[in-house]
Amino acid sequence: CMLDLSSDARSQNWLLRKALTKWMTRMGSAYLPPRILSWRYQRGGRTNLLHNLNANVTDTDTNTNPVGTPADTPDKHSPADDNDNDIDLFDIPDAVEDVMGHLISSIKDKSTYVRWSAAKGIGR
């Protein structure tokens, strides 16, 4: 296996340990299902310019704030919406557990760069 490098090569080369940590992070995230966020950009909601201009003309007749948006229009996204689908249940493959074990052991590395890469990988 490529991960079974000699301990001398791994212990002396921090760049190799950092690259191995980043690679393990990417391999572990490949096993997880994609997470669709509710606040991401949605394509297809565009309208033509003439429609937008006509809508702005009718909005100026009603009560608006100085920016030009209606004053009583609520935001489309609220922080309460984020908590609705935060917990998704799925089976975690054994490979992800192995990756997390490697990342947790990399947190104890003597090089700051390796520790930062491991912390970033755990956060993802």
Secondary structure, 3 states (H helix, E strand, C coil): CCCCCCHHHHHHCHHHHHHHHHHHHHHHHHCCCCCCCCCCCCCCCCCCHHHHHHHHHHHHHCCECCCCCECCCCCCCCHHHHCCCCCCCCCCCHHHHHHHHHHHHHCCCCCHHHHHHHHHHHHC
